[in-house]
Amino acid sequence: MADRPKFNAEEQSLIDNVLSQSSPIRSSSYVLTYLCVGAGLGVYGLINSSSLICSAGLVVVVFARMQEMGNELRLLTLWQSILGKYEKALEPSEQGE
């Protein structure tokens, strides 16, 4: 079996975070919060016939989703680095078989 590759501090922090039981990555509270706030503003705007408040609800949802996508893209490079290190660690053991 191949040795475990060496990770830098940022990569190790991401791995530990994913493996922990109370990981914020697994938490859907952020998504639930911005969807509820956006929907609440939208419904309140519809009830009071205010397109400004309705638009604010839409802006909340779009802005929060853009932030979430930005975080996913930032973590994507870390995941690619981690997978690349594991693949390199496995290559010598696969050649020996």
Protein Blocks (a to p, Z undefined) as FASTA:
>chain_A
ZZdddddfklmmmmmmmmpmklfklpcklmmmmmmmmmmmmmmmmmnopaklmmmmmmmm
mmmmmmmmmmmmmmmmmmmmmmmmmmmmmmmmmmmZZ
